[in-house]
Amino acid sequence: MTDTDLVIRDVLNSLMIRKGEKLGRPGLGTDLWGIVFETLNDQMVKDLQQELRDTIEQDPRVRFEDAQAYTQPNGLLVELFITILPTSQQQRLNLFFDQTTQQVSLA
């Protein structure tokens, strides 16, 4: 794996950890799973973007740039744009949040 691949894997892992789930680190993780399957409207998209930003930027190697969400059968597709630091190279990740399995994967 390259350094970029490792950072992307760590981003995915951070999106799987629910806030308060990690012993000794209650601030680590995300509340994303509480909002990801709500009705897709402007406020939900703003909440989703903010939660993605807060979660992703817990890792000092990553800067959140933007995210767009699209409803899909059995889940939500999120087009996520991040920059892996210290480079200025932007990465686009298509993430699928599966409602059935409660997992996130690269689409």
Steps between C-alpha positions, in 0.01 A plus 500: 500500500613853433483778757190634323331159517572478873354844566188414300461175695534697824232745381264208433580351840427830674157509333421157645572596864200642680578781744546360850565148372881506543597440863713778645434729201137612523547787252632273225264392226185635345130561559452459126299181525226687686437730202613311192165331434276798570298660220739670259433874515713815520533487879594132499768564238644784713496278811661216303772728364575640847518155658727376220724806547516452878575128471752518217693791644563302820787363289766771450602339168166583335308815414130483412417689178141418407234229495185437300236240588272294276230259611537145371303181550596366846727790586668828428779578253733777614746660262773618735788730413801509731858619482772279642756722669767626458428465127242712327368201305125467534346153518143414404350209689160354419373353825195279530328497838308173501183516706467122519851419625572834673838504321676756283701393196665651195257496210 
